[in-house]
Amino acid sequence: MSEALILERQGHTAVITLNNPPANTWTADSLRALKSTVEALNADRGVYALVIRSLSEKFFSAGADLKLFADGDRAVARDMARRFGEAFEALAAFRGVSIAAISGYAMGGGLEVALACDLRVAETQAQLALPEAKVGLLPCAGGTQNLTRLVGEGWAKRMILCGERIDAARALQIGLVEELVDTGQAYGRALALAQQVEQQSPMAVAACKRLIQNSRSQPLQQGYILERELFVDLFDSEDQREGVNAFLNKRTPQWQNR
């Protein structure tokens, strides 16, 4: 792990804390660390969910440090774009459920890491934006794609093309975040959602997440076919038998994630 990221475990939930004060900007090192950490969590069958948070009420993350791009060096731009893409695409592909606990400003790459998560909980003071075009850049870590899929083309254009910053209440209204909480409550609420995930079969959750994300790019008919195939595939798992028998015997299932 990079010093800019702190990894902890809460039961079956991994917690990554952004720790690069004052604004939790992303660096090549922290992006590399995020990618490798998520890949390691994917290999850990005891991890069912992931929460990403900041200790700061002012900044969730301000994105990239613009000083990196002051010289107009194309090689630096190419390297950072690749690192952002690899890190956030790894996060989006996490087999469990990822939840962003957004406190304060989530700007540029700071919003893009939240967009790469499955769910977003925002505190009332949060401010969200993709302001790259204001400084002659563009979102290069999935922002143009993920924001559009989440809130629709109109609001994506307002935020990206018009540079519109929105508050947490507006983010909830347009579907950019799934829940709004008071200041200081995002992490606790994200953990509560992760605990709900822990009650589900992790193998079933991974299959369902694959199906939901598959619907972004595959025709509906193919989605129906894959849905039935993955349903049958679950019958190769111990968790399928455990889940059904636990329900029939009126007891809590003991998931093994296998």
ROLO-173755 format. One record per residue (C-alpha): residue in one letter; residue number from 1; z, y, x. Coordinates in Angstrom, 2 decimals. Each point is the difference from the previous one (the first is absolute). Layout:
BEGIN
+------+------+---------+---------+---------+
| resn | resi |       z |       y |       x |
+------+------+---------+---------+---------+
|    a |  NUM |       Z |       Y |       X |
...
+------+------+---------+---------+---------+
END
This chain:
BEGIN
+------+------+---------+---------+---------+
| resn | resi |       z |       y |       x |
+------+------+---------+---------+---------+
|    m |    1 |    0.00 |    0.00 |    0.00 |
|    s |    2 |   -0.59 |    3.61 |    0.97 |
|    e |    3 |    3.04 |    2.28 |    0.12 |
|    a |    4 |   -1.75 |    1.89 |   -2.80 |
|    l |    5 |    0.44 |   -3.00 |   -2.32 |
|    i |    6 |    3.27 |   -1.79 |   -0.78 |
|    l |    7 |   -0.16 |   -3.51 |   -1.47 |
|    e |    8 |    2.86 |   -1.49 |   -2.02 |
|    r |    9 |    0.46 |   -2.86 |   -2.46 |
|    q |   10 |    1.69 |    0.13 |   -3.41 |
|    g |   11 |   -0.06 |   -3.57 |   -1.29 |
|    h |   12 |   -3.63 |   -0.97 |   -0.43 |
|    t |   13 |   -1.11 |    3.64 |    0.31 |
|    a |   14 |   -1.10 |    1.63 |    3.24 |
|    v |   15 |    0.64 |    3.74 |    0.37 |
|    i |   16 |   -2.02 |    2.20 |    2.35 |
|    t |   17 |    1.52 |    3.44 |    0.55 |
|    l |   18 |   -2.27 |    2.76 |    1.31 |
|    n |   19 |    1.93 |    1.56 |    2.89 |
|    n |   20 |   -2.03 |    2.62 |    1.84 |
|    p |   21 |    1.77 |    3.30 |   -0.80 |
|    p |   22 |   -0.41 |    2.63 |   -1.05 |
|    a |   23 |   -3.06 |   -0.86 |   -2.13 |
|    n |   24 |   -0.54 |   -3.74 |    0.61 |
|    t |   25 |   -3.49 |    0.54 |    1.38 |
|    w |   26 |   -2.04 |   -3.06 |    0.95 |
|    t |   27 |   -0.88 |   -0.77 |    3.61 |
|    a |   28 |   -2.22 |   -2.64 |    1.58 |
|    d |   29 |    3.16 |   -1.88 |    0.96 |
|    s |   30 |    1.58 |    0.08 |   -3.48 |
|    l |   31 |   -3.27 |   -1.02 |   -1.67 |
|    r |   32 |   -0.34 |   -2.92 |    2.41 |
|    a |   33 |    3.62 |   -0.93 |   -0.75 |
|    l |   34 |   -0.53 |    0.16 |   -3.76 |
|    k |   35 |   -2.98 |   -2.34 |    0.21 |
|    s |   36 |    1.78 |   -2.55 |    2.18 |
|    t |   37 |    3.18 |    0.20 |   -2.09 |
|    v |   38 |   -1.78 |   -0.63 |   -3.29 |
|    e |   39 |   -1.88 |   -2.92 |    1.56 |
|    a |   40 |    3.31 |   -1.46 |    1.20 |
|    l |   41 |    1.54 |    0.44 |   -3.46 |
|    n |   42 |   -2.98 |   -1.81 |   -1.52 |
|    a |   43 |    0.78 |   -2.96 |    2.25 |
|    d |   44 |    3.68 |    0.01 |   -1.03 |
|    r |   45 |    0.24 |   -2.14 |   -3.14 |
|    g |   46 |    3.45 |    1.41 |   -0.71 |
|    v |   47 |   -1.40 |    3.49 |   -0.70 |
|    y |   48 |   -1.14 |    0.59 |   -3.59 |
|    a |   49 |   -0.11 |    3.81 |   -0.19 |
|    l |   50 |   -0.27 |    3.07 |    2.24 |
|    v |   51 |    1.42 |    3.49 |   -0.50 |
|    i |   52 |   -1.18 |    2.98 |    2.06 |
|    r |   53 |    2.29 |    3.02 |    0.04 |
|    s |   54 |    1.09 |    3.09 |    1.92 |
|    l |   55 |    3.53 |    1.16 |    0.74 |
|    s |   56 |   -1.11 |    3.60 |   -0.58 |
|    e |   57 |    0.12 |    1.72 |   -3.38 |
|    k |   58 |   -2.52 |    2.56 |    1.27 |
|    f |   59 |   -2.66 |   -2.28 |    1.48 |
|    f |   60 |   -1.18 |   -3.44 |   -0.95 |
|    s |   61 |   -2.83 |    0.48 |    2.51 |
|    a |   62 |   -2.22 |    2.94 |    0.93 |
|    g |   63 |   -2.78 |   -2.31 |    1.24 |
|    a |   64 |   -1.67 |    0.41 |    3.39 |
|    d |   65 |    1.05 |    2.56 |    2.59 |
|    l |   66 |   -2.93 |    2.45 |   -0.06 |
|    k |   67 |    0.55 |    0.80 |    3.68 |
|    l |   68 |   -1.80 |   -3.28 |    0.69 |
|    f |   69 |   -3.21 |    1.46 |   -1.39 |
|    a |   70 |    0.19 |    3.54 |    1.37 |
|    d |   71 |   -2.46 |   -0.70 |    2.84 |
|    g |   72 |   -2.66 |   -1.46 |   -2.29 |
|    d |   73 |   -0.10 |   -3.23 |    2.03 |
|    r |   74 |   -2.14 |   -2.57 |   -1.86 |
|    a |   75 |    1.49 |   -2.90 |    1.96 |
|    v |   76 |    3.52 |    0.96 |   -1.09 |
|    a |   77 |   -1.21 |    0.41 |   -3.59 |
|    r |   78 |   -1.67 |   -3.42 |    0.03 |
|    d |   79 |    3.06 |   -1.69 |    1.47 |
|    m |   80 |    2.45 |    1.57 |   -2.45 |
|    a |   81 |   -2.26 |   -0.68 |   -2.99 |
|    r |   82 |   -0.17 |   -3.65 |    1.05 |
|    r |   83 |    3.76 |   -0.22 |    0.46 |
|    f |   84 |    0.70 |    1.63 |   -3.37 |
|    g |   85 |   -2.47 |   -2.32 |   -1.70 |
|    e |   86 |    1.34 |   -3.16 |    1.62 |
|    a |   87 |    3.62 |    0.87 |   -0.73 |
|    f |   88 |   -0.39 |    1.00 |   -3.63 |
|    e |   89 |   -2.48 |   -2.77 |   -0.80 |
|    a |   90 |    2.52 |   -2.49 |    1.39 |
|    l |   91 |    2.61 |    1.55 |   -2.28 |
|    a |   92 |   -2.30 |   -0.24 |   -3.03 |
|    a |   93 |   -0.61 |   -3.69 |    0.85 |
|    f |   94 |    3.73 |   -0.83 |    0.21 |
|    r |   95 |    0.40 |   -3.19 |   -2.06 |
|    g |   96 |    3.18 |    1.21 |   -1.72 |
|    v |   97 |    0.71 |    3.17 |   -1.97 |
|    s |   98 |    0.17 |    3.26 |    1.97 |
|    i |   99 |    1.83 |    3.02 |   -1.41 |
|    a |  100 |   -0.02 |    3.57 |    1.36 |
|    a |  101 |    3.21 |    1.99 |   -0.55 |
|    i |  102 |   -1.38 |    3.54 |    0.21 |
|    s |  103 |    2.44 |    2.77 |    0.87 |
|    g |  104 |   -1.29 |    3.48 |    0.75 |
|    y |  105 |   -3.48 |    0.78 |    1.31 |
|    a |  106 |   -2.58 |   -2.81 |    0.09 |
|    m |  107 |   -3.01 |    1.67 |    1.58 |
|    g |  108 |   -3.25 |   -1.40 |    1.37 |
|    g |  109 |    0.78 |   -3.27 |    1.76 |
|    g |  110 |    3.46 |    0.21 |   -1.52 |
|    l |  111 |   -1.47 |   -0.32 |   -3.47 |
|    e |  112 |   -2.56 |   -2.55 |    1.18 |
|    v |  113 |    2.71 |   -2.42 |    1.14 |
|    a |  114 |    1.54 |    0.28 |   -3.47 |
|    l |  115 |   -3.42 |   -0.59 |   -1.57 |
|    a |  116 |   -0.30 |   -3.20 |    2.04 |
|    c |  117 |    3.18 |   -1.30 |   -1.66 |
|    d |  118 |    0.04 |   -1.82 |   -3.34 |
|    l |  119 |    2.52 |    2.32 |   -1.66 |
|    r |  120 |    1.29 |    3.51 |    0.56 |
|    v |  121 |    3.35 |    1.52 |   -1.02 |
|    a |  122 |    0.26 |    3.77 |    0.55 |
|    e |  123 |    2.98 |    2.33 |    0.03 |
|    t |  124 |   -0.19 |    3.16 |   -2.09 |
|    q |  125 |   -0.37 |    2.28 |    3.05 |
|    a |  126 |   -2.98 |   -1.93 |    1.38 |
|    q |  127 |   -3.29 |    1.76 |    0.67 |
|    l |  128 |   -3.20 |   -2.01 |    0.44 |
|    a |  129 |   -3.36 |    1.04 |    1.44 |
|    l |  130 |   -3.06 |   -1.03 |    1.98 |
|    p |  131 |   -0.66 |    3.39 |    1.64 |
|    e |  132 |   -2.26 |   -1.13 |    2.85 |
|    a |  133 |   -3.03 |    2.04 |   -1.09 |
|    k |  134 |    2.09 |    3.19 |    0.42 |
|    v |  135 |   -0.09 |   -0.63 |    3.75 |
|    g |  136 |   -3.54 |   -1.32 |    0.24 |
|    l |  137 |    0.88 |   -3.69 |   -0.25 |
|    l |  138 |    0.02 |   -2.69 |   -2.68 |
|    p |  139 |    2.38 |   -2.82 |   -1.01 |
|    c |  140 |   -0.96 |   -2.92 |    2.27 |
|    a |  141 |    2.69 |   -2.56 |   -0.88 |
|    g |  142 |   -1.21 |   -1.04 |   -3.42 |
|    g |  143 |    0.88 |    3.22 |   -1.80 |
|    t |  144 |   -3.38 |    0.70 |   -1.58 |
|    q |  145 |   -0.26 |   -3.60 |   -1.20 |
|    n |  146 |    3.55 |   -0.85 |   -1.07 |
|    l |  147 |    0.78 |    3.33 |   -1.67 |
|    t |  148 |   -3.20 |   -0.16 |   -2.06 |
|    r |  149 |    0.75 |   -3.55 |   -1.15 |
|    l |  150 |    3.54 |    1.00 |   -0.94 |
|    v |  151 |   -0.42 |    3.33 |   -1.81 |
|    g |  152 |   -3.72 |    0.19 |   -0.76 |
|    e |  153 |   -2.79 |    2.10 |    1.43 |
|    g |  154 |    1.01 |    3.29 |   -1.61 |
|    w |  155 |    3.50 |    0.22 |    1.46 |
|    a |  156 |   -1.17 |   -1.45 |    3.31 |
|    k |  157 |   -2.51 |    2.84 |    0.24 |
|    r |  158 |    2.61 |    2.60 |   -0.90 |
|    m |  159 |    2.37 |   -1.26 |    2.67 |
|    i |  160 |   -2.59 |   -0.64 |    2.74 |
|    l |  161 |   -2.86 |    2.45 |   -0.68 |
|    c |  162 |    2.14 |    2.85 |   -1.35 |
|    g |  163 |    2.97 |   -0.72 |    2.26 |
|    e |  164 |    2.38 |   -0.05 |   -2.96 |
|    r |  165 |    3.58 |   -0.92 |    0.80 |
|    i |  166 |    1.90 |   -1.59 |   -2.88 |
|    d |  167 |    3.67 |   -0.39 |   -0.73 |
|    a |  168 |    1.72 |   -3.23 |   -0.94 |
|    a |  169 |   -0.14 |    0.67 |   -3.74 |
|    r |  170 |   -3.77 |    0.45 |    0.10 |
|    a |  171 |   -0.31 |   -3.07 |    2.24 |
|    l |  172 |    1.76 |   -2.04 |   -2.67 |
|    q |  173 |   -2.16 |    1.48 |   -2.75 |
|    i |  174 |   -3.28 |   -0.94 |    1.68 |
|    g |  175 |    1.15 |   -3.44 |    1.15 |
|    l |  176 |    0.28 |    0.76 |    3.70 |
|    v |  177 |    3.61 |   -1.23 |   -0.05 |
|    e |  178 |    1.52 |   -2.55 |   -2.36 |
|    e |  179 |    3.48 |    1.51 |   -0.27 |
|    l |  180 |    1.83 |    3.28 |    0.50 |
|    v |  181 |    3.66 |    0.12 |    1.09 |
|    d |  182 |    2.54 |    2.61 |    1.07 |
|    t |  183 |    0.34 |    1.16 |    3.59 |
|    g |  184 |    1.51 |   -2.70 |    2.17 |
|    q |  185 |   -0.75 |   -2.80 |   -2.47 |
|    a |  186 |   -3.46 |   -1.22 |    1.06 |
|    y |  187 |    1.20 |   -2.57 |    2.51 |
|    g |  188 |    2.53 |   -1.51 |   -2.38 |
|    r |  189 |   -2.54 |   -0.24 |   -2.78 |
|    a |  190 |   -2.59 |   -1.52 |    2.34 |
|    l |  191 |    2.56 |   -2.62 |    1.06 |
|    a |  192 |    0.73 |   -0.76 |   -3.65 |
|    l |  193 |   -3.70 |   -0.61 |   -0.62 |
|    a |  194 |   -0.12 |   -2.20 |    3.10 |
|    q |  195 |    2.91 |   -2.00 |   -1.40 |
|    q |  196 |   -2.01 |   -0.53 |   -3.18 |
|    v |  197 |   -2.80 |   -1.33 |    2.19 |
|    e |  198 |    2.45 |   -2.39 |    1.69 |
|    q |  199 |    0.63 |   -1.66 |   -3.38 |
|    q |  200 |   -3.68 |   -0.92 |   -0.26 |
|    s |  201 |   -1.70 |   -2.87 |    1.79 |
|    p |  202 |   -1.31 |    1.55 |    3.25 |
|    m |  203 |   -3.00 |   -2.31 |   -0.06 |
|    a |  204 |   -0.84 |    0.98 |   -3.57 |
|    v |  205 |    0.46 |    3.68 |    0.85 |
|    a |  206 |   -2.36 |   -0.27 |    2.98 |
|    a |  207 |   -2.65 |   -1.68 |   -2.16 |
|    c |  208 |    0.39 |    2.59 |   -2.78 |
|    k |  209 |   -0.25 |    2.88 |    2.49 |
|    r |  210 |   -3.19 |   -1.50 |    1.41 |
|    l |  211 |   -1.48 |   -0.20 |   -3.51 |
|    i |  212 |    0.96 |    3.57 |   -0.91 |
|    q |  213 |   -1.47 |    1.41 |    3.21 |
|    n |  214 |   -3.05 |   -2.24 |   -0.33 |
|    s |  215 |   -0.81 |    1.76 |   -3.28 |
|    r |  216 |   -0.79 |    3.19 |    1.94 |
|    s |  217 |   -3.17 |   -1.42 |    1.51 |
|    q |  218 |   -0.96 |   -3.23 |   -1.78 |
|    p |  219 |   -1.74 |   -0.44 |   -3.37 |
|    l |  220 |    2.24 |   -0.88 |   -2.94 |
|    q |  221 |   -1.48 |   -3.46 |   -0.43 |
|    q |  222 |    0.76 |   -0.90 |    3.62 |
|    g |  223 |    3.55 |    1.23 |   -0.52 |
|    y |  224 |    0.43 |   -2.36 |   -2.96 |
|    i |  225 |   -1.21 |   -2.92 |    2.10 |
|    l |  226 |    2.25 |    0.85 |    2.97 |
|    e |  227 |    2.97 |    0.44 |   -2.34 |
|    r |  228 |   -0.35 |   -3.56 |   -1.28 |
|    e |  229 |   -0.52 |   -1.37 |    3.51 |
|    l |  230 |    3.13 |    1.67 |    1.37 |
|    f |  231 |    2.01 |   -1.19 |   -3.01 |
|    v |  232 |   -0.88 |   -3.60 |    0.84 |
|    d |  233 |    0.61 |    0.59 |    3.73 |
|    l |  234 |    3.63 |    0.89 |   -0.76 |
|    f |  235 |    0.53 |   -3.63 |   -1.02 |
|    d |  236 |   -0.24 |   -0.93 |    3.69 |
|    s |  237 |    3.22 |    1.95 |    0.62 |
|    e |  238 |    3.65 |   -0.97 |   -0.19 |
|    d |  239 |    0.78 |    3.32 |   -1.67 |
|    q |  240 |   -2.15 |   -0.83 |   -3.03 |
|    r |  241 |    2.08 |   -3.10 |   -0.74 |
|    e |  242 |    3.21 |    1.83 |    0.82 |
|    g |  243 |   -0.80 |    2.88 |   -2.33 |
|    v |  244 |   -0.92 |   -2.10 |   -3.01 |
|    n |  245 |    2.90 |   -2.42 |    0.40 |
|    a |  246 |    2.50 |    2.79 |    0.57 |
|    f |  247 |   -1.09 |    1.59 |   -3.27 |
|    l |  248 |    0.18 |   -3.29 |   -1.90 |
|    n |  249 |    3.45 |   -0.72 |    1.44 |
|    k |  250 |    1.22 |    3.55 |   -0.65 |
|    r |  251 |    0.84 |    0.77 |    3.62 |
|    t |  252 |   -1.08 |    2.60 |    2.55 |
|    p |  253 |   -2.96 |   -1.16 |    2.12 |
|    q |  254 |    0.46 |   -0.35 |    3.75 |
|    w |  255 |   -3.28 |    1.16 |    1.50 |
|    q |  256 |   -1.21 |   -1.44 |    3.31 |
|    n |  257 |   -3.31 |    1.87 |    0.20 |
|    r |  258 |   -1.88 |   -3.23 |    0.55 |
+------+------+---------+---------+---------+
END
